Amino acid sequence: MLDSRRTLFRALAVTGLAVLGAQAPAQAQTVYNVASLADFTGPYADVMKDLIGGRWAVVNWWNEEVGKGLGVKINMKDYDHRYDAAQVASLWPGIKSELKPIAVMGVGGPDVAALQQRLPDDKIPMLMATASYGFAWQPGPWIFNPRPTYAHEAAAFFEWYRKEKNVAGPLKVAIISSEAAPAYVDIHKGSNKFAADNKDKIEVVETVYTEVQPTDLTTQVNRVVRRGAQVILIQTNTAAVVATKRALQAIGRKDVPVVMSSHNGLPASGKAVGGLQQLEGDYEVYGMAVSTEQDTESKRFYDMLKAKYKLNAGWTAMTVMGLNQALVTVRTVEAAVKNVGAAKVDGESMRAALFSNPISSKQTFGILPDITYTNEAPFPLKGLTVNIGTVRNGQYVIAAQNVPVPVVNKW
């Protein structure tokens, strides 16, 4: 009888300790704030639901499946800045005071322009989802992109396409751009720099400058095609893609593909031009997963978030962008906790963790390639790759994966 009672008491004690152990992380949980900059009422309002949805799903997943075990919870708050640098600058002091964030997730060029000089003093890193910019290519970064510059991504496509099509001599490229925004100027400057340094591989036949949202580019497109353009690069917006496709159709040229980025990629531009089939044989290129319906690790991760964590966003490039920056953010929190402890994470320890802890592609479920930051630039300088999407037989498919990014000299 005595032995059986002792056994029962031991079992109860073990059960009690297990219950206490399960409760301990919740009781000792440290909450850290992250600011989520967004554009709900500006030029990207129509696609912001997907980007923000991707961010929130990752944060909710991480809090439940990773953060609890670390004794950490991430609290995120959205702020609408209308994709306007002046509005970003106006909101930022209030965000700092109210939220005291350990990190901020940005949207694009206005965030960089408004906060690049402020963040080093504020000791708060900003994590982006987009490609980077040449004007941000400086040592000692506090703004971090998971992708290289748009020029790097374009250069990777040019080299891949030239080999894929067995192009003899330099690939002749036309660029549709604008001088209306610093980011647009940066895009064509970078590609022109790469062409100037690689004359045996790339020739820019012309950079066409248009208004921000062009409606008719028939004259310009006819001119660059007559000059031998084999590819037309458009990394600005969907309006430029639509105007260019209409011009190519008007002059009867189906053999000159248009190359896009993530924010104006094939599904978005296809919708704007009247259907994905209108973009047969065109391409998109960027350093993250392509959101096709093919069975990939990243698609399976998205499906899990949708089923278990109420991800309210389509499987789009904008959702992938939200996933990529949120995954980098939460993996950096993990690394910072490992470095300084769950109760001592701040903006400086987050930045230090970005430098000291590479993020593997496995940690982002194939959303991004392996990421290693250094103090030399706001984006990884080595080991980067891009993925390329296309429309084939009316279907949105992956054309190539893990295409190496060549060396692009600073401009």
Sequence and secondary structure as in RCSB ss.txt:
>XXXX:A:sequence
MLDSRRTLFRALAVTGLAVLGAQAPAQAQTVYNVASLADFTGPYADVMKDLIGGRWAVVNWWNEEVGKGLGVKIN
MKDYDHRYDAAQVASLWPGIKSELKPIAVMGVGGPDVAALQQRLPDDKIPMLMATASYGFAWQPGPWIFNPRPTY
AHEAAAFFEWYRKEKNVAGPLKVAIISSEAAPAYVDIHKGSNKFAADNKDKIEVVETVYTEVQPTDLTTQVNRVV
RRGAQVILIQTNTAAVVATKRALQAIGRKDVPVVMSSHNGLPASGKAVGGLQQLEGDYEVYGMAVSTEQDTESKR
FYDMLKAKYKLNAGWTAMTVMGLNQALVTVRTVEAAVKNVGAAKVDGESMRAALFSNPISSKQTFGILPDITYTN
EAPFPLKGLTVNIGTVRNGQYVIAAQNVPVPVVNKW
>XXXX:A:secstr
 HHHHHHHHHHHHHHHHHHHHHHHHHHT EEEEEEEEE SSSTTHHHHHHHHHHHHHHHHHHIIIIIHHHTEEEE
EEEEE TT HHHHHHHHHHHHHHH  SEEE  SHHHHHHHTTTHHHHT  EE SS B GGG  SS SEE SS BH
HHHHHHHHHHHHHHTT  S EEEEEEEESSSHHHHHHHHHHHHHHHH TTTEEEEEEEEE SS S  HHHHHHHH
HTT SEEE  S HHHHHHHHHHHHHTT  SS EEE STT HHHHHHHHT GGGGTT EEEESS    SS  HHHH
HHHHHHHHS   S SSHHHHHHHHHHHHHHHHHHHHHHHH TT   HHHHHHHHHHS B TGGGTTSS  B   T
T SS  SS EEEEEEEETTEEEEEEEEEE       
